[in-house]
Amino acid sequence: MQGFIARRAPYEVRYKSVYRVHQRVCKTFRSGRVLLAGDAAHVNNPLGAFGLNSGIHDAISVAEKLGRVWRGEADDSLLDLYVRQRRMAAVEQVERMSIRNKRQLEERDPAVQRRRLQELMAIAQDPVRARDHLLETSMITGLRQSGQIR
């Protein structure tokens, strides 16, 4: 903390631990009237902020569907669509991208690191690839894919 905001008195550290990078996704995001979203439904490593973003996507999806059920516009089976859509996103997109980011961070071979940097530079120079990359890493592509699940 002193490196961020120096002060005369030392900072009191009440708790510290080593974070163990891990990932998991619940088998289902629904049990009767109980719905899971965000970290309650899926936990992934913090590289890339996919946990926060996917949690927001979960909340928007479940709120829209739950609102329709509450207003009597749909029966509660609509909540199973939430489960299918968002669990697929957690498994197929969030986990895949989190694992990729972790592997890239752990990579020690300078040649592999250099190739990855060159690849990112090539993506940045190509407007079509740059847009696709942005849509993928912002999780918009996955959101669109999960929206097609019925």
N, C-alpha and C positions, 0 to 999 in steps of 0.2 A: 504494500500500500504506500510505503514511503516513496517509492518510485513514481507513483501517480500524483499523490498530493503529500508533499513532505510536511511534517509537523514535529514540534519539539518532543512531545510525549509519544511514546511508542503506541501503536495501535493495539488494542486488545483483541486477540484472536480467540473467540469462544469455541470454535469448532473447526477442525480441518480433517480432510481425508483425501485419499487418492481415489479419483474417479475411475471406475472400471468401465471401459467402453463396451457396451452391449446393445443388443437389439432384440425385440420380441413383439409379436402381434398376437392378440387374443384370438381364439378359435372363432368366436362370434362377438359381435358388438351389441347383441341384444339378448336378454333373457326376460321374457314376459314384458313387463312394463319398465324394465330397467334398460337404459341405453348407455353405451359407452362411447366416448369421443376423446380425441386428443391423447394425452399421455396415459389415460386410463385404458385406452384401447390398444395403443401401440407406442412403444418406446424405441427410439433409435439414437445412435450416437449424435452428438451435437454439431457435427461438421456439416455446415451448409444451411442450418436453421430449418431443416425439413420438418422437425417436430412441431415447431410453432406454426409454420405455414400449413401443414397437413391438419393440425388441430383446428385452425381457423376454417379450413375447407370442410372438416367434419361438422363443425358447429353450424355453418351456413346450410349444409345439406340437411342435417337433422332438424334444424329449426323450420325450414321450409316444409318438410314432410310432416313434422309434428303439428305445425300450424294447420295444415290441411286436414289432418285427422281430428284435431280439436274442434275445428269449425264444422265438422261433419261432411266435408267434401270428399273424404276418402276413408276407407276402413283401416284398421291398424296394420293390415298386411303391407301397407305402403312403407312402414318402418323397416320391413325386411329388405326393401329396395335400398334404403340407406345402408344397411349392413353389406349387401352385395357390392354396392358402388364403392364405399369408402374402405372396406377391407381389401378389395382388389387394389385400390390406390396405395394402401399401406404396404401391401406385400410386393406388388409388381413395380411400383415406382419409388416409393420412399426407401424401402430396404435396398433396392438396387443402387440408387444414387448414393445412399449413405455408405454402403460397402465400397463403391468406387472411390468416393472421397477419402475414406479411411486408407485404402490401399495407396492412393496417390500421396497422401501425407506420410505414410510409412516407407515409401520408395526411397532407397538410398543410392541407387545406381545413377550417377550423373548423366549418363547417356539417355536413360529412360526419362529422367526429369527434363532434359533438354528437348527430347522429342515431344513430350507433353506440352511444354511451353511453346514450341513451334506450332503444334497443332492448334493451341488456343489463339496464337497470333494469326494463323491462317483463317480460323473461324471469324475473328474480329475484322479481318479485311474483306470478308465476303458478306454483303448485306443479307443474303438469303440464309446462309449458314448461321450468321450472327443472330438473326431473328429466331430461327429454329432452336438455337442453343438457349437463348433467353426464355423462350416459351417452355422449354424442357426444364431448365434449372429453376425457373420460378414456379414450377409445378402446374402451369396452365395447361400444358399438353395432357398431363395425367387427369386433370379435372375434366377436360373435354372427353377423354376416353371413358372415364367412369360415368359421365353423363349419358353415354350411349348404352349403358347396361340397363336392361329392363327386367 
